[in-house]
Amino acid sequence: MDLGTAVSLLLVTCVSYLMFISMWRRIFYGHKLPPGPTPLPIVGNILQVKGGQLVSSMLKLRDIYGPVFTVYLGPRRVVVLCSYDVIKEAYIDQADDFVTRGAVPAFERVFRGYGIGVTNGEEWKQLRRFTISTMKNFGMGNKTIEGIIQEEVNFLVNEIKKAKGTPIDASSSFVHASSNVILHITMGERFNYEDKIFKKLLNNVREGFHIMSSFWGQLYEMFSRIMDHLPGPHQRMFKLLKYLEDFITERVENNQKTLDLNNPRDYIDCFLIQREKEKENTSSVFTIMNLVMTVMDIILGAMETTTATTSYGLLALMKHPEIQAKLQEEIDNVTGEKCTPTFADRGKMPYTKAVIAEIQRCCDILPMGAAHAVTRDTPFREFVLPKGTNVFSMLTTSLNDPKYFSDPKKFNPGHFLDENGSFKKVDAFMPFAFGKRSCPGEGLAQAELFLFFSNILKNFYLKSPIDLKDVDLTPIESGFENVPPTYKICFIPRKGHSMN
């Protein structure tokens, strides 16, 4: 290469670089966005937002830039909302502007644009309306939601009794129980806890969620287009969740073959019946793919979150025996020695409600919520968010907001009790998210948590096999989900209080 060519190439490179930087600066500074760290081209704020530390990185940026700031996950622009007041202002006061589902690369690859979780517009509205109505009015034959949960509680209690008070990993039993509840509702079937297919399904889902919350899952969130072509644990995550999709598809095909239009057995049947009613409607949202993916969304949403909350709750109660004792006293006073707690008892148990609410608050299962996007160029406070901008609501900042919780870092049921010992509602308590895209399974989750905790505490004392000062509540992963630590617990039968 002669000198002239080399000089020309250098000049072209320099000019191209300067043009690229100029264009990038116009894109970055061309809107009245909330403040935030200056991103690098392509990689965004990789220096400030580290893989495996997504939540803690966001909280550090909040401390620097305030409760509303802009960050770039790779090339993707995200506006982050912190504190209850800010999130409420967006998702409730300006709900229509923030109702669109934002980009969640892992879920976009899994669901491929189908199902209640990732769809938008009229399709999403119809699927959500149908799902909430079906779950609310659930009653298949003689089965009600409470009946299904109570039946599973009996299996769970009997399973725990087999350990005879020796230390066991409680999380496996609870993932079996909570998963059976949602599988029974969606596809009319419960499984024996030792069933090999059932165990493989649950192990796949749990491992998939753990990878999603790990360094690799967070790296995929930032650089999905690149990561799609690279090997790593993130590729295994998709294989694990594909197993669940295939499992559901097979159940849908079986239900289609045996469907009785006048006798729905489960959610799948209800959806198929609605599909039959709209068979002449060429634009109907009640398609087989929407059915498979909606059931998958319901199962994933219910299975892992309820299990994680229950696991964390038992660990917290084991660490705080004084709270456990007061909880059992209230349960015994309301139900007597022999009666099984029912959901109707919940209104008479303010302390139990407060303990469960505090478990949900401290568990903080989905610290970043799910991504939203603005539907138009949206004025918000003194800023303007360009149409399509992704928005993260840091639910953890609402659940730990010192304006609403006197000592947010401490496990204290008193956060939800007034001076008379009655249960009090706290506006910032939003474990199921905010606004129009809040979790449609909230009612089911609340029923499960109450019946699981009240019946377990009715039957057993929770005792730690290790010194209580060594019981650690810190999550082992903190990304998309806060994953509770694994631990062992002794379930000591309470004489005179057993259901059986």
C-alpha positions as CSV (number, residue, x, y, z in Angstrom):
1,M,0.0,0.0,0.0
2,D,1.5,3.3,-1.0
3,L,1.6,6.4,1.2
4,G,-1.2,8.2,-0.7
5,T,-3.6,5.2,-0.3
6,A,-2.8,4.9,3.3
7,V,-3.4,8.5,4.0
8,S,-6.7,8.4,2.1
9,L,-7.8,5.3,4.0
10,L,-7.0,7.0,7.3
11,L,-8.9,10.1,6.3
12,V,-12.0,8.1,5.3
13,T,-11.8,6.2,8.6
14,C,-11.5,9.4,10.6
15,V,-14.4,11.1,8.8
16,S,-16.6,8.0,9.1
17,Y,-15.9,7.8,12.8
18,L,-16.6,11.5,13.3
19,M,-19.9,11.2,11.3
20,F,-20.9,8.1,13.4
21,I,-20.1,9.9,16.7
22,S,-22.0,13.0,15.4
23,M,-25.0,10.9,14.5
24,W,-24.9,9.0,17.8
25,R,-24.8,12.3,19.8
26,R,-27.8,13.6,17.8
27,I,-29.7,10.4,18.6
28,F,-28.7,10.5,22.3
29,Y,-29.2,14.2,22.9
30,G,-32.0,14.8,20.4
31,H,-34.8,14.2,22.9
32,K,-35.8,15.7,26.2
33,L,-34.9,12.4,28.0
34,P,-34.4,11.9,31.7
35,P,-30.8,12.2,32.8
36,G,-28.4,9.2,32.8
37,P,-24.9,8.1,32.1
38,T,-23.6,8.8,28.6
39,P,-23.7,5.6,26.6
40,L,-21.0,4.2,24.3
41,P,-22.0,3.4,20.7
42,I,-23.4,-0.2,20.3
43,V,-22.5,-1.4,23.9
44,G,-24.5,1.4,25.6
45,N,-23.9,1.7,29.4
46,I,-22.1,-1.6,29.8
47,L,-19.6,0.2,32.0
48,Q,-22.3,1.2,34.5
49,V,-24.7,-1.7,34.1
50,K,-22.8,-4.9,34.7
51,G,-24.1,-8.4,33.7
52,G,-25.1,-10.3,36.8
53,Q,-25.6,-7.1,38.8
54,L,-28.5,-5.5,36.9
55,V,-30.7,-4.6,39.9
56,S,-27.9,-3.3,42.1
57,S,-26.5,-1.3,39.1
58,M,-29.9,0.3,38.5
59,L,-30.2,1.3,42.2
60,K,-26.7,2.9,42.1
61,L,-27.8,4.9,39.0
62,R,-30.9,6.0,40.8
63,D,-28.8,7.4,43.7
64,I,-26.8,9.4,41.1
65,Y,-29.5,10.6,38.7
66,G,-32.7,10.5,40.7
67,P,-36.0,8.5,40.5
68,V,-36.3,8.8,36.7
69,F,-33.3,8.2,34.6
70,T,-32.3,6.8,31.1
71,V,-29.9,3.9,30.6
72,Y,-28.9,2.0,27.5
73,L,-28.8,-1.8,27.6
74,G,-26.6,-2.3,24.7
75,P,-28.2,-0.3,21.9
76,R,-31.7,-0.4,23.6
77,R,-32.8,2.8,25.3
78,V,-34.6,2.2,28.7
79,V,-36.2,4.8,31.0
80,V,-36.1,3.5,34.6
81,L,-38.8,4.5,37.2
82,C,-38.0,4.3,40.9
83,S,-40.3,4.9,44.0
84,Y,-44.0,4.2,44.4
85,D,-45.0,7.8,43.6
86,V,-43.1,7.8,40.2
87,I,-44.4,4.4,39.1
88,K,-47.9,5.2,40.1
89,E,-47.8,8.4,38.1
90,A,-46.8,6.5,35.0
91,Y,-48.7,3.2,35.2
92,I,-51.9,4.5,36.9
93,D,-52.2,8.2,36.3
94,Q,-51.0,7.9,32.7
95,A,-51.9,4.3,32.2
96,D,-52.8,4.5,28.5
97,D,-49.5,6.0,27.6
98,F,-47.5,3.2,29.3
99,V,-49.7,0.1,28.6
100,T,-47.7,-1.4,25.8
101,R,-45.5,-4.4,26.6
102,G,-41.8,-3.5,26.2
103,A,-39.1,-5.6,24.8
104,V,-38.1,-8.6,26.9
105,P,-35.7,-10.4,24.5
106,A,-35.8,-13.8,26.2
107,F,-39.6,-13.9,26.3
108,E,-39.9,-12.6,22.8
109,R,-37.8,-15.5,21.6
110,V,-39.8,-18.0,23.7
111,F,-43.3,-16.7,23.0
112,R,-42.7,-15.5,19.4
113,G,-45.5,-12.8,19.6
114,Y,-48.3,-15.1,21.0
115,G,-50.0,-15.3,24.4
116,I,-51.2,-12.9,27.0
117,G,-47.7,-11.7,28.2
118,V,-46.2,-10.3,25.0
119,T,-49.1,-9.2,22.9
120,N,-50.5,-5.7,22.7
121,G,-53.6,-3.8,21.6
122,E,-56.9,-5.5,21.0
123,E,-55.4,-9.0,21.0
124,W,-54.0,-8.5,24.4
125,K,-57.2,-7.0,25.8
126,Q,-59.3,-9.9,24.6
127,L,-56.9,-12.6,25.9
128,R,-56.5,-10.8,29.3
129,R,-60.3,-10.2,29.7
130,F,-61.0,-13.9,28.9
131,T,-58.3,-15.2,31.2
132,I,-59.4,-13.0,34.2
133,S,-63.0,-14.0,33.7
134,T,-62.3,-17.7,33.4
135,M,-60.1,-17.7,36.5
136,K,-62.5,-15.6,38.5
137,N,-65.5,-17.8,37.6
138,F,-63.6,-21.0,37.7
139,G,-65.7,-24.0,38.5
140,M,-65.2,-27.2,36.5
141,G,-67.7,-29.8,37.6
142,N,-67.5,-29.9,41.4
143,K,-64.0,-28.4,41.5
144,T,-63.5,-24.8,42.7
145,I,-60.1,-23.1,42.9
146,E,-60.2,-23.3,46.7
147,G,-61.1,-26.9,46.5
148,I,-58.2,-27.7,44.3
149,I,-55.8,-25.8,46.6
150,Q,-57.1,-27.5,49.7
151,E,-56.8,-30.9,48.0
152,E,-53.2,-30.1,47.2
153,V,-52.5,-28.8,50.7
154,N,-53.5,-32.3,52.1
155,F,-51.1,-34.0,49.7
156,L,-48.4,-31.5,50.8
157,V,-48.9,-32.0,54.5
158,N,-48.8,-35.8,54.1
159,E,-45.6,-35.5,52.0
160,I,-44.0,-33.4,54.7
161,K,-45.0,-35.8,57.4
162,K,-43.0,-38.5,55.8
163,A,-39.8,-36.7,56.9
164,K,-40.9,-37.2,60.6
165,G,-39.3,-33.9,61.7
166,T,-35.9,-34.5,60.0
167,P,-34.3,-31.7,58.0
168,I,-35.6,-31.5,54.4
169,D,-35.3,-29.2,51.4
170,A,-38.8,-27.8,51.6
171,S,-38.6,-25.9,48.2
172,S,-39.0,-29.1,46.2
173,S,-42.3,-30.1,48.0
174,F,-43.7,-26.6,47.5
175,V,-42.8,-26.3,43.9
176,H,-44.6,-29.6,43.4
177,A,-47.7,-28.3,45.3
178,S,-48.0,-24.9,43.7
179,S,-47.3,-26.3,40.2
180,N,-50.0,-29.0,40.7
181,V,-52.5,-26.2,41.5
182,I,-51.9,-24.3,38.3
183,L,-51.6,-27.5,36.2
184,H,-54.9,-28.7,37.6
185,I,-56.6,-25.4,36.7
186,T,-55.1,-25.1,33.2
187,M,-55.1,-28.7,32.1
188,G,-57.3,-30.6,34.6
189,E,-54.5,-32.8,35.9
190,R,-52.4,-33.2,39.0
191,F,-49.3,-35.3,39.3
192,N,-47.8,-37.5,41.9
193,Y,-44.8,-35.8,43.4
194,E,-42.5,-38.6,42.2
195,D,-43.8,-38.7,38.7
196,K,-40.7,-38.5,36.4
197,I,-42.3,-36.4,33.7
198,F,-43.6,-34.0,36.3
199,K,-40.2,-33.7,38.0
200,K,-38.4,-33.1,34.7
201,L,-40.9,-30.4,33.8
202,L,-40.5,-28.6,37.1
203,N,-36.7,-28.9,37.1
204,N,-36.6,-27.5,33.6
205,V,-38.7,-24.5,34.5
206,R,-36.7,-23.7,37.6
207,E,-33.4,-24.0,35.9
208,G,-34.6,-21.9,33.0
209,F,-35.7,-19.1,35.4
210,H,-32.4,-19.3,37.3
211,I,-30.4,-18.9,34.1
212,M,-32.6,-16.0,33.1
213,S,-31.7,-14.2,36.4
214,S,-28.0,-15.1,36.2
215,F,-25.1,-13.2,34.5
216,W,-25.9,-15.0,31.2
217,G,-29.6,-14.1,31.2
218,Q,-28.8,-10.5,31.9
219,L,-26.2,-10.5,29.2
220,Y,-28.9,-11.8,26.8
221,E,-31.2,-9.0,27.9
222,M,-28.5,-6.4,26.8
223,F,-27.1,-8.0,23.7
224,S,-29.7,-10.6,22.4
225,R,-28.9,-10.2,18.7
226,I,-25.3,-11.1,19.4
227,M,-26.0,-13.7,22.1
228,D,-28.4,-15.5,19.8
229,H,-25.4,-16.7,17.8
230,L,-23.1,-17.5,20.7
231,P,-22.9,-20.6,22.8
232,G,-23.5,-20.5,26.5
233,P,-26.0,-21.3,29.3
234,H,-28.5,-18.9,27.8
235,Q,-29.0,-21.3,24.9
236,R,-29.9,-24.1,27.3
237,M,-32.5,-21.8,28.9
238,F,-34.5,-21.8,25.6
239,K,-34.2,-25.6,25.3
240,L,-35.5,-26.0,28.8
241,L,-38.6,-23.8,28.2
242,K,-39.3,-25.5,24.9
243,Y,-39.9,-28.7,26.8
244,L,-42.8,-26.9,28.6
245,E,-44.2,-25.6,25.3
246,D,-44.2,-29.2,23.9
247,F,-45.8,-30.5,27.1
248,I,-48.6,-28.0,26.8
249,T,-49.1,-28.6,23.0
250,E,-49.6,-32.3,23.7
251,R,-52.2,-31.5,26.3
252,V,-54.1,-29.1,24.0
253,E,-54.1,-31.8,21.3
254,N,-55.5,-34.4,23.7
255,N,-58.2,-31.9,24.9
256,Q,-59.2,-31.2,21.3
257,K,-59.9,-34.9,20.7
258,T,-62.0,-35.3,23.8
259,L,-63.7,-31.9,24.1
260,D,-67.3,-31.7,25.3
261,L,-68.6,-28.2,24.5
262,N,-71.1,-28.5,27.4
263,N,-68.7,-29.7,30.0
264,P,-65.4,-27.8,30.3
265,R,-62.8,-29.6,32.4
266,D,-60.1,-26.9,32.6
267,Y,-58.8,-23.6,31.2
268,I,-57.8,-25.3,27.9
269,D,-61.3,-26.5,27.4
270,C,-62.8,-23.1,28.1
271,F,-60.4,-21.6,25.5
272,L,-61.3,-24.2,22.9
273,I,-65.0,-23.7,23.5
274,Q,-64.5,-19.9,22.9
275,R,-62.5,-20.7,19.8
276,E,-65.4,-22.8,18.5
277,K,-67.8,-20.0,19.1
278,E,-65.7,-17.7,17.0
279,K,-64.8,-20.1,14.3
280,E,-66.4,-17.9,11.6
281,N,-64.4,-14.9,12.8
282,T,-61.2,-14.9,10.6
283,S,-59.6,-12.3,12.9
284,S,-60.3,-14.2,16.2
285,V,-57.5,-14.1,18.8
286,F,-58.6,-17.5,20.0
287,T,-56.0,-19.5,18.0
288,I,-54.1,-22.6,19.0
289,M,-50.8,-20.8,19.3
290,N,-52.4,-18.1,21.5
291,L,-53.8,-20.9,23.6
292,V,-50.5,-22.7,24.0
293,M,-48.6,-19.6,24.8
294,T,-51.2,-18.2,27.2
295,V,-51.2,-21.4,29.2
296,M,-47.4,-21.3,29.2
297,D,-47.5,-17.7,30.4
298,I,-50.0,-18.6,33.2
299,I,-48.0,-21.6,34.3
300,L,-44.6,-19.8,34.3
301,G,-46.1,-16.8,36.2
302,A,-47.8,-18.9,38.8
303,M,-45.4,-21.8,39.3
304,E,-42.1,-20.0,40.0
305,T,-43.3,-16.9,41.7
306,T,-45.6,-18.7,44.2
307,T,-42.9,-21.3,44.9
308,A,-40.2,-18.7,45.5
309,T,-42.5,-16.6,47.8
310,T,-43.4,-19.7,49.8
311,S,-39.8,-20.8,50.1
312,Y,-38.7,-17.4,51.2
313,G,-41.6,-17.2,53.7
314,L,-40.8,-20.4,55.4
315,L,-37.2,-19.4,55.7
316,A,-38.2,-16.0,57.2
317,L,-40.6,-17.6,59.7
318,M,-38.0,-20.2,60.7
319,K,-35.6,-17.3,61.4
320,H,-38.2,-15.4,63.4
321,P,-39.8,-18.0,65.8
322,E,-41.5,-15.2,67.8
323,I,-43.5,-14.2,64.6
324,Q,-44.2,-17.9,63.9
325,A,-45.6,-18.4,67.4
326,K,-47.9,-15.3,67.2
327,L,-49.1,-16.5,63.8
328,Q,-49.9,-19.9,65.1
329,E,-51.8,-18.4,68.0
330,E,-54.0,-16.5,65.7
331,I,-54.7,-19.5,63.4
332,D,-55.6,-21.7,66.4
333,N,-57.9,-19.0,67.9
334,V,-59.8,-18.7,64.7
335,T,-60.0,-22.3,63.6
336,G,-59.9,-24.2,66.8
337,E,-57.7,-27.3,67.3
338,K,-59.2,-29.6,64.6
339,C,-60.6,-27.4,61.9
340,T,-58.7,-26.8,58.7
341,P,-58.2,-23.1,57.8
342,T,-60.3,-22.0,54.8
343,F,-60.1,-18.8,52.7
344,A,-63.2,-17.5,54.5
345,D,-61.1,-17.4,57.7
346,R,-58.7,-14.9,56.1
347,G,-60.8,-11.9,57.1
348,K,-60.6,-12.9,60.7
349,M,-56.8,-13.2,60.6
350,P,-55.2,-9.7,60.3
351,Y,-51.9,-10.8,61.7
352,T,-51.7,-13.7,59.2
353,K,-52.5,-11.4,56.4
354,A,-49.9,-9.0,57.6
355,V,-47.2,-11.7,57.8
356,I,-48.0,-12.9,54.3
357,A,-47.9,-9.4,52.9
358,E,-44.5,-8.8,54.6
359,I,-43.2,-12.0,53.1
360,Q,-44.2,-10.8,49.7
361,R,-42.7,-7.4,50.3
362,C,-39.4,-8.7,51.5
363,C,-39.2,-11.6,49.0
364,D,-39.4,-8.9,46.3
365,I,-39.7,-11.7,43.7
366,L,-39.7,-9.6,40.6
367,P,-37.6,-6.6,41.5
368,M,-37.6,-4.9,38.1
369,G,-41.2,-5.8,37.1
370,A,-41.8,-6.5,33.4
371,A,-40.8,-4.1,30.7
372,H,-43.4,-1.6,29.3
373,A,-43.1,0.8,26.4
374,V,-44.7,4.2,25.7
375,T,-47.4,4.1,23.0
376,R,-46.6,7.7,21.7
377,D,-44.2,10.5,22.4
378,T,-45.1,10.9,26.0
379,P,-44.6,13.9,28.3
380,F,-43.7,12.7,31.7
381,R,-42.8,15.1,34.4
382,E,-40.4,17.6,32.8
383,F,-39.2,15.0,30.2
384,V,-40.5,13.6,26.9
385,L,-40.2,9.9,26.2
386,P,-40.1,9.1,22.5
387,K,-42.6,6.6,21.2
388,G,-41.5,3.0,21.7
389,T,-39.1,3.8,24.5
390,N,-38.8,0.8,26.9
391,V,-39.7,1.5,30.5
392,F,-38.6,-0.4,33.6
393,S,-40.5,0.0,36.9
394,M,-38.2,-0.9,39.7
395,L,-40.9,-2.6,41.9
396,T,-38.2,-3.2,44.5
397,T,-38.1,0.6,45.1
398,S,-41.8,0.7,45.8
399,L,-41.7,-2.4,48.1
400,N,-38.8,-0.8,50.0
401,D,-39.9,2.8,49.9
402,P,-39.1,4.4,53.3
403,K,-41.9,6.9,52.8
404,Y,-44.4,4.0,53.1
405,F,-42.5,1.4,55.2
406,S,-40.9,2.7,58.4
407,D,-38.0,0.2,58.4
408,P,-37.9,-1.4,54.9
409,K,-34.8,-3.5,55.4
410,K,-36.4,-5.3,58.4
411,F,-38.8,-8.2,58.3
412,N,-41.7,-6.6,60.3
413,P,-45.4,-7.6,59.8
414,G,-46.2,-4.4,61.7
415,H,-45.7,-2.6,58.4
416,F,-49.3,-3.8,57.6
417,L,-51.0,-3.4,61.0
418,D,-52.6,-0.3,62.4
419,E,-52.5,0.8,66.1
420,N,-55.5,-1.5,66.8
421,G,-53.8,-4.6,65.3
422,S,-56.1,-4.5,62.2
423,F,-54.7,-5.1,58.7
424,K,-54.0,-1.9,56.9
425,K,-53.6,-1.4,53.2
426,V,-50.3,0.2,52.1
427,D,-50.4,1.9,48.7
428,A,-46.8,1.1,47.9
429,F,-47.4,-2.6,48.4
430,M,-47.7,-3.7,44.7
431,P,-46.0,-7.2,44.4
432,F,-48.2,-8.0,41.4
433,A,-47.2,-4.8,39.6
434,F,-49.2,-1.7,38.7
435,G,-51.9,-0.6,36.4
436,K,-53.5,-2.3,33.4
437,R,-50.8,-4.9,33.0
438,S,-50.8,-6.1,36.6
439,C,-50.7,-9.8,37.1
440,P,-54.0,-11.4,36.1
441,G,-53.4,-14.3,38.6
442,E,-53.3,-12.1,41.7
443,G,-56.4,-13.6,43.2
444,L,-55.2,-17.2,42.7
445,A,-51.8,-16.3,44.2
446,Q,-53.3,-14.7,47.3
447,A,-55.6,-17.7,47.9
448,E,-52.6,-20.1,47.5
449,L,-50.3,-18.3,49.8
450,F,-53.0,-17.9,52.5
451,L,-54.0,-21.6,52.4
452,F,-50.5,-22.9,52.1
453,F,-49.1,-20.9,55.0
454,S,-52.1,-21.2,57.3
455,N,-52.4,-25.0,56.9
456,I,-48.6,-25.6,57.2
457,L,-48.4,-23.5,60.4
458,K,-51.5,-25.2,61.7
459,N,-49.8,-28.6,61.4
460,F,-46.1,-27.9,62.0
461,Y,-43.6,-25.9,64.0
462,L,-40.8,-24.7,61.7
463,K,-37.4,-25.3,63.2
464,S,-33.9,-24.6,61.9
465,P,-31.3,-27.3,61.8
466,I,-28.6,-24.6,62.1
467,D,-28.1,-21.7,64.4
468,L,-30.6,-18.9,63.6
469,K,-27.9,-16.3,63.3
470,D,-26.5,-18.3,60.3
471,V,-29.9,-18.3,58.5
472,D,-29.4,-16.0,55.5
473,L,-32.3,-14.5,53.5
474,T,-30.1,-13.1,50.8
475,P,-31.2,-14.2,47.2
476,I,-28.7,-16.4,45.4
477,E,-29.6,-14.7,42.1
478,S,-31.0,-11.2,41.6
479,G,-32.0,-10.3,38.1
480,F,-35.3,-10.9,36.4
481,E,-36.2,-12.8,39.6
482,N,-34.9,-12.8,43.1
483,V,-34.1,-16.5,43.7
484,P,-34.3,-17.5,47.4
485,P,-31.4,-19.4,48.9
486,T,-31.7,-23.2,49.2
487,Y,-31.9,-24.4,52.8
488,K,-33.2,-27.3,55.0
489,I,-36.0,-27.1,57.5
490,C,-37.4,-29.3,60.2
491,F,-41.2,-29.6,60.2
492,I,-42.1,-30.7,63.8
493,P,-45.7,-32.0,64.0
494,R,-47.9,-30.0,66.4
495,K,-49.8,-32.4,68.6
496,G,-53.5,-31.8,68.8
497,H,-53.5,-29.5,65.8
498,S,-53.1,-31.9,62.9
499,M,-55.7,-31.9,60.1
500,N,-55.6,-35.7,60.0
